[in-house]
């Protein structure tokens, strides 16, 4: 009988040890998932911020390129450039309008992140450039 009690005592002890071990593993898993979710959110924020900075720089460059085309009313060239620009993974769309908000060129699709630049020459408004940014290209 003594050995029978030891056997049931060791099963009870083993069962007692497993419960805290399972609880500890579960707590570790939950903590790991929470940390991973936090890291993913931070990475998405960083990607979004970097995409926005890239779009701001791109907006400045595109503004310089398109201003002479707006002055010449060269819509074919404006649309060719717009279609080339949306091949950049950061850019999901582009739209160029004149001072009356009539569309001069458009390519791609709108997104929630927007960069807008005034197109002007000698303080005269010629129109507006809108760039739609994909904050996390490829996702």
CORGI-V331280 format. One record per residue. RES is the residue in one small letter. OMEGA is omega in whole degrees, -180 to 180 (NA if undefined). D_FIRST is the distance of its C-alpha to the first C-alpha in Angstrom with 1 decimal. Layout:
# CORGI-V331280
((RES OMEGA D_FIRST) (RES OMEGA D_FIRST))
This chain:
# CORGI-V331280
((x 180 0.0) (x -179 3.7) (x 177 5.4) (x 179 5.0) (x 178 6.3) (x -179 8.6) (x -180 9.8) (x 176 10.7) (x -179 12.1) (x 175 14.1) (x 178 15.3) (x 179 16.4) (x 179 18.0) (x 179 19.7) (x 179 20.9) (x -180 22.2) (x -177 24.0) (x -178 25.6) (x 177 27.2) (x 178 29.3) (x 177 30.0) (x 179 31.3) (x 178 33.2) (x 178 34.7) (x 178 35.8) (x 178 37.2) (x 178 39.1) (x 179 40.4) (x 180 41.6) (x 178 43.4) (x 179 45.0) (x 178 46.1) (x 180 47.6) (x 178 49.4) (x 179 50.8) (x 178 51.9) (x 178 53.7) (x 179 55.4) (x 178 56.5) (x 179 57.8) (x 178 59.8) (x 179 61.2) (x 178 62.2) (x 179 63.9) (x 179 65.7) (x 179 66.9) (x 180 68.0) (x 180 69.8) (x 179 71.6) (x 178 72.6) (x 179 73.9) (x 178 75.9) (x 178 77.4) (x -180 78.3) (x 177 79.9) (x 179 81.9) (x 179 83.2) (x 178 83.9) (x 178 85.6) (x -179 88.0) (x -179 88.8) (x 178 89.3) (x 179 91.5) (x -178 93.8) (x -173 93.9) (x -177 94.6) (x 178 97.2) (x 179 100.1) (x 176 99.1) (x 178 99.1) (x -180 102.5) (x -176 103.8) (x -180 102.0) (x -175 100.6) (x 178 97.9) (x 179 97.4) (x 178 96.4) (x -180 94.3) (x 176 92.3) (x 179 91.9) (x 179 90.6) (x 179 88.2) (x 176 86.8) (x -177 86.3) (x -178 84.6) (x 172 81.9) (x 176 80.7) (x -176 79.2) (x 180 75.5) (x -175 75.8) (x 177 78.5) (x 179 77.8) (x 179 81.3) (x 177 84.8) (x 178 87.6) (x 180 91.1) (x 176 93.4) (x -177 96.9) (x 177 98.1) (x -179 98.3) (x 174 94.7) (x -176 95.7) (x 176 93.4) (x -180 95.0) (x 178 92.0) (x 178 88.4) (x 178 85.6) (x -177 81.8) (x 178 79.8) (x 173 79.2) (x -175 76.0) (x 179 74.7) (x -174 75.8) (x 171 79.5) (x -178 82.0) (x 178 85.6) (x 173 88.7) (x 174 92.3) (x -178 94.8) (x 176 98.0) (x -180 101.1) (x 179 103.3) (x 175 101.4) (x 179 102.2) (x 178 99.2) (x -178 99.1) (x -176 95.7) (x 177 92.0) (x 177 89.3) (x 175 85.8) (x 175 82.9) (x -172 79.6) (x 172 76.8) (x -173 73.5) (x 180 71.2) (x -176 68.5) (x 176 70.4) (x -180 68.6) (x NA 65.8))
